[in-house]
Amino acid sequence: MPCPLIANLDAVRVTRLDSCGRPVCGVDNGFSFDCLASLVMNPNIEEGEDVSYKAANGRQCGFKKGCPTLNGYDIEVNFYSVSPEFIEITTGNPVVYGFDGEPIGYDDCSLKCDAGFALEGWAEVLGEDVCAADGVGDGAWVYFLMPWVTNGLLGDLEIGAEAVTLQLTGATRAGGGWGTGPYDVMPIDAAGTAGPLLTPIGAACHRRTFLTSVAPPEDLCVYSPVTGGLCLAS
């Protein structure tokens, strides 16, 4: 599929991680939704230090450009839906439950910097060849994975006459224990069988991006189970 054109951001999924960056198994540790305005991923770069060699007469004898360091990505999710489950997984703020045990809100408490989550996003791909002639798959998406995001924080909230947009910020970390992940996100054979990542993300990496014909998850807007991958072996 040459030169894919990226269109709309179709869906986002977050997954609860433990303090070592590993997916937490269980029925209330995932959340997927599509009611969002944007997903921003800004690289956090530390500039390297240039080295200049100068002679006593002022002439430059040599120069070495400093090598920048990628500290990670500062993420920003702008969304509309006030979902207690999403806020709880990403920030660690506790859910408020109604009489029937259903989530109805959340508390804003002290920051939990040891809380972490994985963030996945699917952006629709445009093109005449996104639907294969052999009938495999229902389209194509650019898939983004940031396997370890920390310091989730809700931004300013203004309620007025216009549509209300909430903002979540966070920062990626390298490493962690995502491995090949607990979800089926890419084809693993010529028949288009959906499966987990074929290779784990590297220990020094912050993000993985690739084309996939595996559709994004449904917009459930409730807790979703995390049961695949490492969970199957536990």
Phi, psi and chi 1 to 4 in degrees:
 res  aa     phi    psi   chi1   chi2   chi3   chi4
   1 MET       -   93.2 -173.6 -175.0  -56.6      -
   2 PRO   -76.7  141.6   29.0  -34.2      -      -
   3 CYS    46.8   63.2  -59.8      -      -      -
   4 PRO   -67.6  145.2   25.8  -34.6      -      -
   5 LEU  -100.6  124.3  -58.9  175.9      -      -
   6 ILE   -86.8  127.3  -58.9  176.1      -      -
   7 ALA  -106.2 -125.8      -      -      -      -
   8 ASN   -75.3  152.2  -56.3  -34.8      -      -
   9 LEU   -80.3  113.5 -179.0   63.7      -      -
  10 ASP   -84.1  -40.3  -82.4    1.1      -      -
  11 ALA  -159.5  157.2      -      -      -      -
  12 VAL  -133.9  142.8  161.0      -      -      -
  13 ARG  -131.8  137.7  176.6  167.6   59.1 -159.7
  14 VAL  -118.3  147.6  -67.1      -      -      -
  15 THR  -133.4  132.3  -57.8      -      -      -
  16 ARG   -66.3  136.4 -167.8 -170.3  -44.4  -84.7
  17 LEU  -118.3  154.8  -55.3  179.8      -      -
  18 ASP   -84.3 -175.4   64.0   16.8      -      -
  19 SER   -68.7  -10.0   58.9      -      -      -
  20 CYS  -103.8    7.5  -66.2      -      -      -
  21 GLY    81.1   20.9      -      -      -      -
  22 ARG   -99.6  142.5  -63.8  172.5  -63.5 -138.8
  23 PRO   -59.0  138.2  -21.3   32.3      -      -
  24 VAL   -94.4  122.1  178.2      -      -      -
  25 CYS   -77.7  151.1  -56.4      -      -      -
  26 GLY   140.8  172.9      -      -      -      -
  27 VAL   -80.5  -17.6  -64.0      -      -      -
  28 ASP  -121.4   38.7   58.8   -6.5      -      -
  29 ASN  -118.8    5.4  -67.7  -43.7      -      -
  30 GLY  -130.2  160.2      -      -      -      -
  31 PHE  -158.7  130.3 -176.1   84.5      -      -
  32 SER  -129.0  143.3   57.8      -      -      -
  33 PHE  -158.8  166.8   70.3  112.0      -      -
  34 ASP  -130.0    4.2   64.5   -0.2      -      -
  35 CYS   -89.4   72.4 -165.5      -      -      -
  36 LEU  -140.4  157.5   69.8  161.9      -      -
  37 ALA   -93.6  -39.3      -      -      -      -
  38 SER  -165.0  158.2   62.6      -      -      -
  39 LEU  -128.0  115.8  168.5   59.9      -      -
  40 VAL  -109.4  134.4 -179.6      -      -      -
  41 MET  -128.1   97.9  -61.8  169.0  -82.7      -
  42 ASN   -99.1  123.8  -65.2  -44.5      -      -
  43 PRO   -66.4  135.4   22.0  -30.7      -      -
  44 ASN  -101.2  104.6 -176.6  -29.9      -      -
  45 ILE  -111.3  131.8  -57.2  -66.9      -      -
  46 GLU  -101.4  116.7 -177.6  175.7  -23.5      -
  47 GLU   -66.2  139.4  -62.3  -64.2  -25.1      -
  48 GLY   -74.8  164.3      -      -      -      -
  49 GLU   -96.4  120.5 -163.1  166.7  -42.8      -
  50 ASP   -70.2  146.8  -61.8  -18.4      -      -
  51 VAL  -119.6  123.2  179.3      -      -      -
  52 SER  -119.1  132.2  178.4      -      -      -
  53 TYR  -105.5  114.1  -57.5   86.3      -      -
  54 LYS  -120.0  136.5  -74.7 -170.5  175.6 -179.1
  55 ALA   -78.6  167.8      -      -      -      -
  56 ALA   -61.4  -27.2      -      -      -      -
  57 ASN   -84.5    4.4   61.7    7.6      -      -
  58 GLY    93.1   -8.9      -      -      -      -
  59 ARG   -74.5  139.4 -174.7  176.0   66.0   84.4
  60 GLN   -80.8  120.5 -172.8 -179.6   68.6      -
  61 CYS   -88.8  -25.3  -59.7      -      -      -
  62 GLY  -169.7  161.5      -      -      -      -
  63 PHE  -149.8  135.0  176.6   81.2      -      -
  64 LYS  -127.4  120.6 -178.7  179.9 -177.0  -65.1
  65 LYS   -72.5  133.4 -178.4   67.7  177.1  175.2
  66 GLY   -66.7  145.1      -      -      -      -
  67 CYS   -91.2  118.5  180.0      -      -      -
  68 PRO   -70.0  155.7   25.0  -32.5      -      -
  69 THR  -116.4  131.1  -59.6      -      -      -
  70 LEU   -85.6  107.3  174.4   63.5      -      -
  71 ASN   -76.5  -22.0  -67.3  -34.3      -      -
  72 GLY   145.4 -163.6      -      -      -      -
  73 TYR  -120.1  131.5  -71.1   91.6      -      -
  74 ASP   -87.4  117.3  -64.3  -34.2      -      -
  75 ILE  -101.2  154.5   70.1  159.5      -      -
  76 GLU  -145.1  116.9 -179.7 -177.0  -61.0      -
  77 VAL  -110.1  118.9 -178.2      -      -      -
  78 ASN  -103.6  120.2  -65.1  -69.7      -      -
  79 PHE  -139.5  164.4   58.4  101.7      -      -
  80 TYR  -106.7  -33.9  -55.6  115.1      -      -
  81 SER   -82.8  123.4  176.0      -      -      -
  82 VAL   -85.8   84.6 -174.4      -      -      -
  83 SER  -101.6  112.6  -59.4      -      -      -
  84 PRO   -56.5  -34.5  -23.8   33.4      -      -
  85 GLU   -65.6  -43.5  -58.8   93.6  -29.7      -
  86 PHE   -62.9  -44.9  171.8   74.9      -      -
  87 ILE   -65.9  -38.4  -66.5  171.0      -      -
  88 GLU   -65.3  -43.5 -174.0  -91.5  -35.3      -
  89 ILE   -67.5  -38.8  -70.3  177.0      -      -
  90 THR   -86.8  -28.3   54.9      -      -      -
  91 THR  -113.8  -19.2   68.2      -      -      -
  92 GLY    85.4   -0.3      -      -      -      -
  93 ASN   -70.9  135.4  -77.2  -32.3      -      -
  94 PRO   -70.6  150.0   23.5  -32.3      -      -
  95 VAL   -82.1  144.4  172.2      -      -      -
  96 VAL  -101.0  128.6  174.8      -      -      -
  97 TYR  -107.8  148.5  -67.1   92.7      -      -
  98 GLY   -85.2 -176.9      -      -      -      -
  99 PHE   -61.3  -26.5   71.6   91.7      -      -
 100 ASP   -93.6    7.0   54.7   -1.1      -      -
 101 GLY    83.7    4.7      -      -      -      -
 102 GLU   -89.8  142.5  -66.7  -63.8  -42.3      -
 103 PRO   -64.6  131.8  -20.7   33.2      -      -
 104 ILE  -127.1   -6.5   58.8  172.1      -      -
 105 GLY  -178.9 -166.7      -      -      -      -
 106 TYR  -153.4  160.2   62.4   92.8      -      -
 107 ASP  -101.5  143.4  -70.5  -24.5      -      -
 108 ASP   -95.6  114.4  -74.8  -51.8      -      -
 109 CYS  -124.8 -170.8  -56.1      -      -      -
 110 SER   -63.0  150.6   57.0      -      -      -
 111 LEU   -66.8  139.2  -60.1 -178.3      -      -
 112 LYS  -110.2   91.6  -70.3 -167.8   62.2  176.0
 113 CYS   -76.4   -9.2  -67.9      -      -      -
 114 ASP   -89.0   -5.1   58.8  -17.6      -      -
 115 ALA   -79.1  143.6      -      -      -      -
 116 GLY  -143.3  159.6      -      -      -      -
 117 PHE  -152.7  156.7   60.5   95.4      -      -
 118 ALA   -97.0  146.7      -      -      -      -
 119 LEU  -126.9  123.7  176.9   64.1      -      -
 120 GLU  -118.8  146.0  -58.4  164.6  -84.2      -
 121 GLY  -139.0  146.9      -      -      -      -
 122 TRP  -123.6  122.4  -73.2  -99.7      -      -
 123 ALA  -114.4  128.6      -      -      -      -
 124 GLU   -63.5  141.9 -175.3 -178.1   -4.0      -
 125 VAL  -106.0  134.7  169.0      -      -      -
 126 LEU  -101.9  149.1  -59.8 -179.8      -      -
 127 GLY   154.3  155.8      -      -      -      -
 128 GLU   -73.3  -19.3  -64.8  179.4   -2.4      -
 129 ASP  -107.3   17.5   54.8  -10.4      -      -
 130 VAL   -72.5  -24.2  -65.0      -      -      -
 131 CYS  -102.6  111.3  -66.5      -      -      -
 132 ALA   -65.1  146.1      -      -      -      -
 133 ALA   -66.4  -24.4      -      -      -      -
 134 ASP   -83.3    2.2   55.5   10.0      -      -
 135 GLY    84.4   10.0      -      -      -      -
 136 VAL   -85.8  123.7  175.8      -      -      -
 137 GLY    82.5  163.1      -      -      -      -
 138 ASP  -116.8   19.8  -64.9  -41.1      -      -
 139 GLY   146.1 -163.3      -      -      -      -
 140 ALA  -146.5  150.7      -      -      -      -
 141 TRP  -140.4  150.3  -66.9  -95.9      -      -
 142 VAL   -89.0  124.1  174.4      -      -      -
 143 TYR  -104.2  128.4  170.7   77.5      -      -
 144 PHE  -112.5  134.3  -58.3   94.0      -      -
 145 LEU  -130.4  123.2  165.1   65.6      -      -
 146 MET  -116.1   99.8  -74.8  165.5  -76.7      -
 147 PRO   -74.8   -9.7   27.7  -34.4      -      -
 148 TRP  -150.7  107.2 -164.0    0.6      -      -
 149 VAL  -118.5  134.8 -178.4      -      -      -
 150 THR  -126.4  176.5   59.9      -      -      -
 151 ASN    57.9   41.2  -62.9   -3.7      -      -
 152 GLY   -63.7  129.8      -      -      -      -
 153 LEU  -145.6  131.7  176.2   65.5      -      -
 154 LEU   -79.0  138.0  -75.8  178.3      -      -
 155 GLY   -89.6 -161.2      -      -      -      -
 156 ASP   -61.4  146.5  -63.9  -19.6      -      -
 157 LEU  -128.3  119.1  174.7   60.1      -      -
 158 GLU  -122.5  122.1  179.8  178.6  -13.0      -
 159 ILE  -108.7  118.6  -58.9  175.5      -      -
 160 GLY  -150.1 -143.6      -      -      -      -
 161 ALA   -80.9  -19.8      -      -      -      -
 162 GLU   -96.9  170.8  -61.1  179.8   -6.0      -
 163 ALA   -59.0  139.0      -      -      -      -
 164 VAL   -92.0  126.6  176.9      -      -      -
 165 THR  -117.0  128.9  -57.8      -      -      -
 166 LEU   -98.2  154.1  -68.7   90.0      -      -
 167 GLN  -129.7  131.0 -176.9 -177.4   90.0      -
 168 LEU  -114.3  130.4  173.2   79.5      -      -
 169 THR  -117.1  157.8   58.6      -      -      -
 170 GLY  -169.9 -179.9      -      -      -      -
 171 ALA  -140.3  138.5      -      -      -      -
 172 THR   -78.6  157.5   65.3      -      -      -
 173 ARG  -127.1  151.6  -71.1 -175.8   60.0  178.0
 174 ALA   -86.1  163.0      -      -      -      -
 175 GLY    83.8 -142.0      -      -      -      -
 176 GLY    87.8 -172.7      -      -      -      -
 177 GLY  -126.5   35.3      -      -      -      -
 178 TRP   -64.8  -34.3 -174.1 -102.0      -      -
 179 GLY    61.2 -128.9      -      -      -      -
 180 THR   -95.3    3.8   56.5      -      -      -
 181 GLY    84.9  160.1      -      -      -      -
 182 PRO   -94.3    9.0   32.8  -33.3      -      -
 183 TYR  -126.1  159.2  -54.7  112.8      -      -
 184 ASP   -90.7  112.1  -64.9  -20.4      -      -
 185 VAL  -128.6   -3.4  -64.6      -      -      -
 186 MET  -151.4  156.1   64.0 -175.8  -59.2      -
 187 PRO   -68.3  140.1  -15.2   28.9      -      -
 188 ILE  -115.1    4.1   57.2  173.8      -      -
 189 ASP  -157.2  176.2   56.0   31.3      -      -
 190 ALA   -67.5  -19.6      -      -      -      -
 191 ALA   -81.1   -4.5      -      -      -      -
 192 GLY    82.1   19.0      -      -      -      -
 193 THR   -61.3  128.9  -55.1      -      -      -
 194 ALA   -77.4  137.9      -      -      -      -
 195 GLY  -154.9  179.5      -      -      -      -
 196 PRO   -75.1  179.2   27.7  -34.5      -      -
 197 LEU   -53.7  140.6  -61.2  176.9      -      -
 198 LEU   -76.5  -27.0  -66.3  176.9      -      -
 199 THR  -136.2  142.0   57.3      -      -      -
 200 PRO   -69.7  153.8   23.9  -32.5      -      -
 201 ILE   -72.7  142.3 -167.9  166.4      -      -
 202 GLY   -66.3  157.4      -      -      -      -
 203 ALA   -66.7  -22.0      -      -      -      -
 204 ALA  -102.7    8.7      -      -      -      -
 205 CYS  -101.1  148.8  -59.3      -      -      -
 206 HIS  -110.5  -21.2  -67.4  -99.0      -      -
 207 ARG  -153.3  146.5 -179.1  177.0   67.7 -175.4
 208 ARG  -128.2  138.7  177.0  172.4  -72.1 -174.3
 209 THR  -134.3  130.8  -52.4      -      -      -
 210 PHE  -158.7  165.2   59.7   83.8      -      -
 211 LEU   -83.6  139.5  -71.9  171.7      -      -
 212 THR  -142.5  150.1 -178.4      -      -      -
 213 SER  -102.2    4.3   58.6      -      -      -
 214 VAL   -85.6  122.8  176.6      -      -      -
 215 ALA   -65.9  152.4      -      -      -      -
 216 PRO   -67.2  164.8   23.2  -33.1      -      -
 217 PRO   -68.8  162.0   26.2  -35.4      -      -
 218 GLU   -68.5  151.6  -67.2 -177.0   53.1      -
 219 ASP   -81.0   90.1  170.7   28.0      -      -
 220 LEU   -90.3  -31.5  -60.3  175.6      -      -
 221 CYS    56.5   28.3 -108.4      -      -      -
 222 VAL  -140.3  167.2  -65.8      -      -      -
 223 TYR   -53.8  139.6  -76.9  122.4      -      -
 224 SER  -122.5  150.2   58.2      -      -      -
 225 PRO   -75.5  148.1   26.4  -34.1      -      -
 226 VAL  -114.3  104.5  179.9      -      -      -
 227 THR  -131.9  -10.4   55.7      -      -      -
 228 GLY   -93.1 -171.4      -      -      -      -
 229 GLY    56.8 -124.4      -      -      -      -
 230 LEU   -58.9  -29.2  -64.2  172.5      -      -
 231 CYS   -64.4  -30.0  -58.1      -      -      -
 232 LEU   -68.8  -26.8  -63.2  173.5      -      -
 233 ALA   -91.6   -9.7      -      -      -      -
 234 SER   -90.7      -   60.5      -      -      -
